[in-house]
């Protein structure tokens, strides 16, 4: 899977100590949005019969993941799925750093 996103964070930074080389970052809230794409490969330890391949293909065709495009193929050795779609998230955190 590969993904890229862009976002914005809101926070506060404090310089610590007398020489103020130590820095404390507090990220209060941040959001990001991006896209991802990739390939998932599943392999079977045994060969799949044509009937089992059809059943697996039906299951793959019935996958319903909101906002995600899935192109899946069943073979006698397993299945391959190419996926792409958006992703988003929220983040926050605390970081301690030293500036020089």
N, C-alpha and C positions, 0 to 999 in steps of 0.2 A: 504494500500500500504506500502511496505517496500522497502527501497533502500539503497545501499551502493555505495560510490564512493571514488576515490582517485584523488588527484590533486597536483598542484604546484602553489605557489604564489611568485611573485616578488614584493619587496617593500623596504621601508626605515623606520628606527626607530630613533627617537630623544628622548634624556633624557632632561626634562624640569626643570627649577628652580635651585636654588643654591644647594640643597641637591640631586638633580636629582632623586627624587623618582617618579615624574610624568613622564609618558612615552606617546609619541604620535607615533602611528603606521600608516603608509600610505601604503596600499596595492595597488600598481599600476595596476597589472594585474595578474589574476590567472585563471587557467582552471581546470576543473575536468571532469572525465568520470567514469561512473559506471553502475550498473544494478539495475533493480527494478522488483518487482513482487507483485501481490496482487489479491484481489477479489472484484468485484463490484457487488452489489445486488440492483436490482430495484424491488419494489413491487407495485402491482396494487390494488387500492381500490375496484375494482370489478373483478370477475372471468373472465378470458379470454376464449372465445370460441375456439374450436379446429381450426377454420378458422383463427381467429385473432392470435392464437399461431403460425400457419404456416407463416402468414405474418410477424410477429415479428421475427421469426427464419430466414426468408429470409433476412430481413433487417440486422440482426446481422451477418449472413454469408457474407453479402456484405460489411461489414466494412473494410476499407482499410486504416490502419494506418502504415506508413512506419516504418520498423524495429521492430514493436511490434507484438508479437504473441498473438492472442485473441482466446480463446475457450469459446464460449457463448452458452447458452441453454435457450430457452423460455419454460415457464411452465404456468399452468393456473393461477398462482398467481403473475407472473412477469417474470423476467429474471435474470440470473447469468452469469457473465463473469470473467474468470480467464485471467489475462494479465501478460505478462513478456516482457522485452526488455531493451535495453540500454538507457542511458540518458547522456547528456553532458551539460556543461554550462561554462560561464565566470563569474568572480566576481571581484569586487574591493571594497575598503572601507577605512574608517578612524576610528581609535579606540583610545580612551584615557584611560590610565590605571594608576594604582598606584602600585608600587612594594614595598614590605616590607620584 
